[in-house]
Amino acid sequence: MARLSEQELRAYREEGLVIPEYRLPANVFAELREDCERLIRDNPEIRPEKLISAHLEKRPGRAEGLRGGGRILRYATDSDILDLVEQAIGPDIVLWGAQMFAKPGGDGMEVPWHQDGHYWPIRPLATVSVWIAIDDSTTENGCMRYIPGSHQSGVLSHHLDERRELALSQTIQSDLFDEAEAKDDVLMAGQLSLHDVFLIHGSRANRSSKRRAGLTFRYMPATSHFDRSIAAYHTEGVVADFAHRPLFLVRGANRNAQNDFQVGHV
């Protein structure tokens, strides 16, 4: 059974991000990496930093999903990963999203400072993101950076930034935090980190010769409501279709009667 130590859980509560001692077993990681390589290879028309809904299979009538996405879903229900998630958000867990972030060497896109929850239709807003390193993720190839403790500030104002070299079009006003406090989320392939929905984070462009790929699973407590009435958002080449995105109850019981687990599954 995978567990966050008391020290690791304290780090998550206080800083908003933790890198557990736990690592994916070698055989599981080898299979995951192979499936992620295939996912990138089979969807060449999409920038590899923007492989939204990486756990969903592309099919007629579905706005989201990728060719080969169905192979990724099984890793999101891994019992060890869910054990870690349970310590962060409780025993009743809904998987509501996944994304592949693969920054190619030389031209991997910058991710501006942002909070994930700025984009997401979850009320009350609560999510833990599990970020799994498919490649070594270092300062040289554009690892995630974060502002420790920033998750305690709640939702902050974002503004539009439409520069084409950015992977996101919304960023936090620079006067609302101190970038000098940033830490690097350095991970070796097979390691993972967990971060809070309110954490301020981003990453620099990848100008190195080495790719930086990571896979993220998004989990919310089943006490929250995934509000499908909130409009989808669009970014260049992809759409996040919240109205029709399927939810998966991956552990425990649904605790919010407003959640719909039928939409998107048929």
Short mmCIF file of the C-alpha atoms (twelve columns), coordinates in Angstrom:
data_MODEL
# 
_entry.id   MODEL 
# 
loop_
_atom_site.group_PDB 
_atom_site.id 
_atom_site.type_symbol 
_atom_site.label_atom_id 
_atom_site.label_alt_id 
_atom_site.label_comp_id 
_atom_site.label_asym_id 
_atom_site.label_seq_id 
_atom_site.Cartn_x 
_atom_site.Cartn_y 
_atom_site.Cartn_z 
_atom_site.pdbx_PDB_model_num 
ATOM 1   C CA . MET A 1   0.000   0.000  0.000   1 
ATOM 2   C CA . ALA A 2   1.480   3.329  -1.069  1 
ATOM 3   C CA . ARG A 3   1.413   5.987  1.637   1 
ATOM 4   C CA . LEU A 4   2.493   9.565  2.074   1 
ATOM 5   C CA . SER A 5   4.570   9.843  5.213   1 
ATOM 6   C CA . GLU A 6   3.520   12.367 7.850   1 
ATOM 7   C CA . GLN A 7   6.306   14.637 6.616   1 
ATOM 8   C CA . GLU A 8   5.180   14.312 2.983   1 
ATOM 9   C CA . LEU A 9   1.549   14.968 3.866   1 
ATOM 10  C CA . ARG A 10  2.613   18.030 5.847   1 
ATOM 11  C CA . ALA A 11  4.581   19.279 2.836   1 
ATOM 12  C CA . TYR A 12  1.518   18.871 0.630   1 
ATOM 13  C CA . ARG A 13  -0.673  20.779 3.096   1 
ATOM 14  C CA . GLU A 14  1.824   23.567 3.664   1 
ATOM 15  C CA . GLU A 15  3.459   23.997 0.241   1 
ATOM 16  C CA . GLY A 16  0.724   22.718 -2.074  1 
ATOM 17  C CA . LEU A 17  3.020   20.176 -3.745  1 
ATOM 18  C CA . VAL A 18  4.820   17.037 -2.640  1 
ATOM 19  C CA . ILE A 19  7.184   14.586 -4.313  1 
ATOM 20  C CA . PRO A 20  6.560   11.264 -2.528  1 
ATOM 21  C CA . GLU A 21  9.245   8.707  -1.928  1 
ATOM 22  C CA . TYR A 22  6.960   6.301  -3.826  1 
ATOM 23  C CA . ARG A 23  7.828   5.497  -7.445  1 
ATOM 24  C CA . LEU A 24  5.897   3.517  -9.997  1 
ATOM 25  C CA . PRO A 25  7.040   -0.118 -10.147 1 
ATOM 26  C CA . ALA A 26  9.468   -0.671 -13.022 1 
ATOM 27  C CA . ASN A 27  7.136   -2.991 -14.957 1 
ATOM 28  C CA . VAL A 28  4.154   -0.634 -14.628 1 
ATOM 29  C CA . PHE A 29  6.214   2.366  -15.663 1 
ATOM 30  C CA . ALA A 30  7.650   0.548  -18.689 1 
ATOM 31  C CA . GLU A 31  4.132   -0.183 -19.946 1 
ATOM 32  C CA . LEU A 32  2.955   3.350  -19.212 1 
ATOM 33  C CA . ARG A 33  5.868   4.902  -21.033 1 
ATOM 34  C CA . GLU A 34  5.278   2.706  -24.076 1 
ATOM 35  C CA . ASP A 35  1.593   3.695  -24.157 1 
ATOM 36  C CA . CYS A 36  2.487   7.383  -23.806 1 
ATOM 37  C CA . GLU A 37  4.992   7.154  -26.649 1 
ATOM 38  C CA . ARG A 38  2.290   5.588  -28.802 1 
ATOM 39  C CA . LEU A 39  -0.187  8.308  -27.780 1 
ATOM 40  C CA . ILE A 40  2.170   11.056 -28.935 1 
ATOM 41  C CA . ARG A 41  3.022   9.196  -32.131 1 
ATOM 42  C CA . ASP A 42  -0.613  8.460  -33.035 1 
ATOM 43  C CA . ASN A 43  -1.795  12.088 -32.658 1 
ATOM 44  C CA . PRO A 44  0.713   14.104 -34.712 1 
ATOM 45  C CA . GLU A 45  -1.803  16.824 -35.592 1 
ATOM 46  C CA . ILE A 46  -1.925  18.045 -31.966 1 
ATOM 47  C CA . ARG A 47  0.915   19.868 -30.235 1 
ATOM 48  C CA . PRO A 48  2.313   17.316 -27.762 1 
ATOM 49  C CA . GLU A 49  1.992   19.830 -24.892 1 
ATOM 50  C CA . LYS A 50  -1.780  19.915 -25.480 1 
ATOM 51  C CA . LEU A 51  -2.902  16.292 -25.462 1 
ATOM 52  C CA . ILE A 52  -6.078  16.951 -23.445 1 
ATOM 53  C CA . SER A 53  -8.225  14.042 -22.223 1 
ATOM 54  C CA . ALA A 54  -5.386  11.612 -22.761 1 
ATOM 55  C CA . HIS A 55  -7.446  8.883  -21.068 1 
ATOM 56  C CA . LEU A 56  -10.343 9.033  -23.548 1 
ATOM 57  C CA . GLU A 57  -10.535 7.240  -26.872 1 
ATOM 58  C CA . LYS A 58  -11.270 9.445  -29.878 1 
ATOM 59  C CA . ARG A 59  -14.547 8.507  -31.554 1 
ATOM 60  C CA . PRO A 60  -17.267 10.078 -33.774 1 
ATOM 61  C CA . GLY A 61  -19.341 12.652 -31.939 1 
ATOM 62  C CA . ARG A 62  -16.850 13.103 -29.081 1 
ATOM 63  C CA . ALA A 63  -15.164 16.511 -29.046 1 
ATOM 64  C CA . GLU A 64  -12.393 15.282 -26.775 1 
ATOM 65  C CA . GLY A 65  -10.245 12.175 -26.820 1 
ATOM 66  C CA . LEU A 66  -7.169  10.896 -28.594 1 
ATOM 67  C CA . ARG A 67  -6.322  7.948  -30.749 1 
ATOM 68  C CA . GLY A 68  -5.058  5.370  -28.277 1 
ATOM 69  C CA . GLY A 69  -6.361  7.264  -25.264 1 
ATOM 70  C CA . GLY A 70  -8.279  4.285  -23.955 1 
ATOM 71  C CA . ARG A 71  -5.020  2.561  -23.017 1 
ATOM 72  C CA . ILE A 72  -4.140  5.345  -20.589 1 
ATOM 73  C CA . LEU A 73  -7.297  5.082  -18.456 1 
ATOM 74  C CA . ARG A 74  -6.195  1.936  -16.635 1 
ATOM 75  C CA . TYR A 75  -3.210  3.709  -15.062 1 
ATOM 76  C CA . ALA A 76  -5.512  6.307  -13.500 1 
ATOM 77  C CA . THR A 77  -7.161  3.545  -11.459 1 
ATOM 78  C CA . ASP A 78  -3.869  2.124  -10.162 1 
ATOM 79  C CA . SER A 79  -4.440  1.271  -6.494  1 
ATOM 80  C CA . ASP A 80  -1.128  2.750  -5.335  1 
ATOM 81  C CA . ILE A 81  -1.851  6.081  -7.011  1 
ATOM 82  C CA . LEU A 82  -5.360  6.128  -5.540  1 
ATOM 83  C CA . ASP A 83  -3.940  5.415  -2.080  1 
ATOM 84  C CA . LEU A 84  -1.859  8.598  -2.368  1 
ATOM 85  C CA . VAL A 85  -4.786  10.589 -3.741  1 
ATOM 86  C CA . GLU A 86  -7.019  9.409  -0.901  1 
ATOM 87  C CA . GLN A 87  -4.692  10.941 1.644   1 
ATOM 88  C CA . ALA A 88  -4.957  14.282 -0.166  1 
ATOM 89  C CA . ILE A 89  -8.713  14.519 -0.842  1 
ATOM 90  C CA . GLY A 90  -10.428 11.689 1.036   1 
ATOM 91  C CA . PRO A 91  -11.795 8.206  0.290   1 
ATOM 92  C CA . ASP A 92  -14.441 9.090  -2.328  1 
ATOM 93  C CA . ILE A 93  -12.629 9.892  -5.563  1 
ATOM 94  C CA . VAL A 94  -13.715 10.956 -9.043  1 
ATOM 95  C CA . LEU A 95  -11.341 10.956 -12.008 1 
ATOM 96  C CA . TRP A 96  -12.447 13.818 -14.222 1 
ATOM 97  C CA . GLY A 97  -9.463  14.591 -16.453 1 
ATOM 98  C CA . ALA A 98  -6.026  13.712 -17.775 1 
ATOM 99  C CA . GLN A 99  -3.484  15.427 -19.994 1 
ATOM 100 C CA . MET A 100 -0.183  14.576 -21.615 1 
ATOM 101 C CA . PHE A 101 2.404   17.370 -21.539 1 
ATOM 102 C CA . ALA A 102 5.300   16.528 -23.858 1 
ATOM 103 C CA . LYS A 103 7.659   19.407 -24.571 1 
ATOM 104 C CA . PRO A 104 9.857   18.552 -27.564 1 
ATOM 105 C CA . GLY A 105 13.535  19.329 -27.280 1 
ATOM 106 C CA . GLY A 106 14.383  22.688 -28.828 1 
ATOM 107 C CA . ASP A 107 10.889  24.180 -29.131 1 
ATOM 108 C CA . GLY A 108 8.866   22.938 -26.158 1 
ATOM 109 C CA . MET A 109 6.319   25.593 -25.246 1 
ATOM 110 C CA . GLU A 110 6.383   27.753 -22.123 1 
ATOM 111 C CA . VAL A 111 3.501   27.371 -19.653 1 
ATOM 112 C CA . PRO A 112 2.822   30.759 -18.009 1 
ATOM 113 C CA . TRP A 113 2.178   31.129 -14.287 1 
ATOM 114 C CA . HIS A 114 -1.377  30.048 -13.548 1 
ATOM 115 C CA . GLN A 115 -3.718  28.193 -11.211 1 
ATOM 116 C CA . ASP A 116 -5.430  25.110 -12.625 1 
ATOM 117 C CA . GLY A 117 -8.724  25.891 -10.939 1 
ATOM 118 C CA . HIS A 118 -9.092  29.091 -12.955 1 
ATOM 119 C CA . TYR A 119 -10.200 26.878 -15.860 1 
ATOM 120 C CA . TRP A 120 -12.220 24.153 -14.140 1 
ATOM 121 C CA . PRO A 121 -15.990 23.717 -13.526 1 
ATOM 122 C CA . ILE A 122 -15.793 22.124 -10.065 1 
ATOM 123 C CA . ARG A 123 -17.842 23.441 -7.139  1 
ATOM 124 C CA . PRO A 124 -16.632 23.620 -4.467  1 
ATOM 125 C CA . LEU A 125 -13.283 23.820 -6.206  1 
ATOM 126 C CA . ALA A 126 -11.097 20.914 -5.080  1 
ATOM 127 C CA . THR A 127 -8.722  18.721 -7.075  1 
ATOM 128 C CA . VAL A 128 -5.379  17.028 -6.676  1 
ATOM 129 C CA . SER A 129 -3.275  16.552 -9.802  1 
ATOM 130 C CA . VAL A 130 -0.904  13.600 -10.024 1 
ATOM 131 C CA . TRP A 131 1.984   14.513 -12.369 1 
ATOM 132 C CA . ILE A 132 3.934   11.447 -13.572 1 
ATOM 133 C CA . ALA A 133 7.330   11.996 -15.191 1 
ATOM 134 C CA . ILE A 134 7.627   9.985  -18.407 1 
ATOM 135 C CA . ASP A 135 11.044  11.519 -19.051 1 
ATOM 136 C CA . ASP A 136 13.451  13.062 -16.575 1 
ATOM 137 C CA . SER A 137 11.985  16.494 -15.834 1 
ATOM 138 C CA . THR A 138 14.738  18.976 -14.972 1 
ATOM 139 C CA . THR A 139 15.473  22.688 -14.928 1 
ATOM 140 C CA . GLU A 140 17.270  22.267 -18.266 1 
ATOM 141 C CA . ASN A 141 14.302  20.841 -20.180 1 
ATOM 142 C CA . GLY A 142 11.527  22.927 -18.642 1 
ATOM 143 C CA . CYS A 143 10.300  21.162 -15.500 1 
ATOM 144 C CA . MET A 144 7.301   22.475 -13.643 1 
ATOM 145 C CA . ARG A 145 7.984   25.386 -11.270 1 
ATOM 146 C CA . TYR A 146 5.735   26.409 -8.409  1 
ATOM 147 C CA . ILE A 147 5.277   29.008 -5.697  1 
ATOM 148 C CA . PRO A 148 5.237   27.120 -2.378  1 
ATOM 149 C CA . GLY A 149 2.308   27.989 -0.153  1 
ATOM 150 C CA . SER A 150 0.488   29.904 -2.902  1 
ATOM 151 C CA . HIS A 151 -2.434  27.458 -2.777  1 
ATOM 152 C CA . GLN A 152 -3.486  29.105 0.475   1 
ATOM 153 C CA . SER A 153 -4.444  32.335 -1.331  1 
ATOM 154 C CA . GLY A 154 -7.538  30.983 -3.095  1 
ATOM 155 C CA . VAL A 155 -8.327  31.876 -6.715  1 
ATOM 156 C CA . LEU A 156 -6.331  34.839 -8.019  1 
ATOM 157 C CA . SER A 157 -6.954  37.134 -10.987 1 
ATOM 158 C CA . HIS A 158 -5.721  35.982 -14.400 1 
ATOM 159 C CA . HIS A 159 -5.371  37.994 -17.585 1 
ATOM 160 C CA . LEU A 160 -5.268  37.109 -21.271 1 
ATOM 161 C CA . ASP A 161 -1.892  36.488 -22.909 1 
ATOM 162 C CA . GLU A 162 -2.274  35.288 -26.504 1 
ATOM 163 C CA . ARG A 163 1.378   34.891 -27.474 1 
ATOM 164 C CA . ARG A 164 1.580   31.846 -29.747 1 
ATOM 165 C CA . GLU A 165 4.634   30.457 -27.979 1 
ATOM 166 C CA . LEU A 166 2.595   29.865 -24.793 1 
ATOM 167 C CA . ALA A 167 0.772   26.621 -24.054 1 
ATOM 168 C CA . LEU A 168 -1.959  28.512 -22.142 1 
ATOM 169 C CA . SER A 169 -3.620  31.834 -22.889 1 
ATOM 170 C CA . GLN A 170 -4.320  32.907 -19.295 1 
ATOM 171 C CA . THR A 171 -1.724  33.947 -16.729 1 
ATOM 172 C CA . ILE A 172 -1.699  35.373 -13.209 1 
ATOM 173 C CA . GLN A 173 -0.950  39.033 -12.674 1 
ATOM 174 C CA . SER A 174 2.728   39.292 -11.795 1 
ATOM 175 C CA . ASP A 175 2.141   41.620 -8.831  1 
ATOM 176 C CA . LEU A 176 0.128   38.947 -6.982  1 
ATOM 177 C CA . PHE A 177 3.095   36.715 -6.138  1 
ATOM 178 C CA . ASP A 178 6.882   36.742 -5.867  1 
ATOM 179 C CA . GLU A 179 8.547   34.712 -8.631  1 
ATOM 180 C CA . ALA A 180 11.796  34.741 -6.642  1 
ATOM 181 C CA . GLU A 181 10.177  32.216 -4.266  1 
ATOM 182 C CA . ALA A 182 9.694   29.622 -7.032  1 
ATOM 183 C CA . LYS A 183 10.861  26.036 -6.623  1 
ATOM 184 C CA . ASP A 184 11.554  23.475 -9.344  1 
ATOM 185 C CA . ASP A 185 9.548   20.236 -9.407  1 
ATOM 186 C CA . VAL A 186 12.484  18.086 -10.528 1 
ATOM 187 C CA . LEU A 187 11.468  14.477 -11.190 1 
ATOM 188 C CA . MET A 188 13.266  11.493 -12.597 1 
ATOM 189 C CA . ALA A 189 11.387  9.223  -15.013 1 
ATOM 190 C CA . GLY A 190 8.966   7.104  -13.002 1 
ATOM 191 C CA . GLN A 191 8.633   9.590  -10.161 1 
ATOM 192 C CA . LEU A 192 5.497   11.597 -9.544  1 
ATOM 193 C CA . SER A 193 4.330   14.665 -7.666  1 
ATOM 194 C CA . LEU A 194 0.945   15.731 -6.312  1 
ATOM 195 C CA . HIS A 195 -0.204  19.339 -6.381  1 
ATOM 196 C CA . ASP A 196 -3.205  21.311 -5.203  1 
ATOM 197 C CA . VAL A 197 -5.778  22.958 -7.472  1 
ATOM 198 C CA . PHE A 198 -4.921  26.459 -6.178  1 
ATOM 199 C CA . LEU A 199 -1.128  26.163 -6.524  1 
ATOM 200 C CA . ILE A 200 0.532   28.826 -8.684  1 
ATOM 201 C CA . HIS A 201 2.760   27.009 -11.160 1 
ATOM 202 C CA . GLY A 202 4.139   27.099 -14.681 1 
ATOM 203 C CA . SER A 203 7.222   26.056 -16.624 1 
ATOM 204 C CA . ARG A 204 9.837   27.537 -18.897 1 
ATOM 205 C CA . ALA A 205 10.212  26.674 -22.569 1 
ATOM 206 C CA . ASN A 206 12.336  23.647 -23.378 1 
ATOM 207 C CA . ARG A 207 15.427  24.862 -25.215 1 
ATOM 208 C CA . SER A 208 17.467  21.753 -24.428 1 
ATOM 209 C CA . SER A 209 17.999  18.813 -26.765 1 
ATOM 210 C CA . LYS A 210 15.980  16.482 -24.504 1 
ATOM 211 C CA . ARG A 211 12.205  16.031 -24.512 1 
ATOM 212 C CA . ARG A 212 10.279  16.610 -21.273 1 
ATOM 213 C CA . ALA A 213 7.110   14.507 -21.136 1 
ATOM 214 C CA . GLY A 214 4.689   14.068 -18.264 1 
ATOM 215 C CA . LEU A 215 1.228   12.600 -17.790 1 
ATOM 216 C CA . THR A 216 -1.252  14.195 -15.384 1 
ATOM 217 C CA . PHE A 217 -4.372  12.682 -13.836 1 
ATOM 218 C CA . ARG A 218 -6.964  14.962 -12.222 1 
ATOM 219 C CA . TYR A 219 -9.029  13.773 -9.250  1 
ATOM 220 C CA . MET A 220 -11.726 15.562 -7.284  1 
ATOM 221 C CA . PRO A 221 -13.467 14.507 -4.067  1 
ATOM 222 C CA . ALA A 222 -16.887 13.009 -4.787  1 
ATOM 223 C CA . THR A 223 -18.412 15.636 -2.494  1 
ATOM 224 C CA . SER A 224 -17.764 18.271 -5.189  1 
ATOM 225 C CA . HIS A 225 -19.954 18.904 -8.232  1 
ATOM 226 C CA . PHE A 226 -18.597 18.784 -11.778 1 
ATOM 227 C CA . ASP A 227 -20.783 21.573 -13.181 1 
ATOM 228 C CA . ARG A 228 -21.487 20.869 -16.847 1 
ATOM 229 C CA . SER A 229 -23.288 24.196 -17.317 1 
ATOM 230 C CA . ILE A 230 -19.942 26.014 -17.348 1 
ATOM 231 C CA . ALA A 231 -18.780 26.658 -20.888 1 
ATOM 232 C CA . ALA A 232 -15.928 24.755 -22.468 1 
ATOM 233 C CA . TYR A 233 -12.696 26.598 -23.095 1 
ATOM 234 C CA . HIS A 234 -10.733 26.567 -26.311 1 
ATOM 235 C CA . THR A 235 -7.015  26.838 -26.881 1 
ATOM 236 C CA . GLU A 236 -5.246  26.623 -30.201 1 
ATOM 237 C CA . GLY A 237 -5.971  23.251 -31.765 1 
ATOM 238 C CA . VAL A 238 -7.890  21.697 -28.847 1 
ATOM 239 C CA . VAL A 239 -11.142 22.040 -26.939 1 
ATOM 240 C CA . ALA A 240 -12.012 21.142 -23.357 1 
ATOM 241 C CA . ASP A 241 -15.634 20.004 -23.617 1 
ATOM 242 C CA . PHE A 242 -16.770 19.949 -19.997 1 
ATOM 243 C CA . ALA A 243 -20.441 19.552 -20.918 1 
ATOM 244 C CA . HIS A 244 -19.840 16.077 -22.378 1 
ATOM 245 C CA . ARG A 245 -16.746 14.874 -20.542 1 
ATOM 246 C CA . PRO A 246 -17.253 11.493 -18.816 1 
ATOM 247 C CA . LEU A 247 -16.627 11.164 -15.086 1 
ATOM 248 C CA . PHE A 248 -15.257 8.012  -13.466 1 
ATOM 249 C CA . LEU A 249 -15.941 7.089  -9.853  1 
ATOM 250 C CA . VAL A 250 -12.650 5.324  -9.153  1 
ATOM 251 C CA . ARG A 251 -12.931 4.799  -5.397  1 
ATOM 252 C CA . GLY A 252 -15.625 4.990  -2.726  1 
ATOM 253 C CA . ALA A 253 -19.083 6.434  -3.350  1 
ATOM 254 C CA . ASN A 254 -20.502 9.495  -5.060  1 
ATOM 255 C CA . ARG A 255 -21.404 12.052 -2.393  1 
ATOM 256 C CA . ASN A 256 -22.938 14.715 -4.623  1 
ATOM 257 C CA . ALA A 257 -26.258 13.904 -6.305  1 
ATOM 258 C CA . GLN A 258 -25.612 16.521 -9.007  1 
ATOM 259 C CA . ASN A 259 -22.748 14.536 -10.513 1 
ATOM 260 C CA . ASP A 260 -23.674 12.722 -13.729 1 
ATOM 261 C CA . PHE A 261 -21.775 9.525  -14.486 1 
ATOM 262 C CA . GLN A 262 -23.740 8.687  -17.647 1 
ATOM 263 C CA . VAL A 263 -22.761 11.623 -19.889 1 
ATOM 264 C CA . GLY A 264 -19.928 10.788 -22.261 1 
ATOM 265 C CA . HIS A 265 -19.919 7.030  -21.610 1 
ATOM 266 C CA . VAL A 266 -22.338 6.044  -24.379 1 
# 
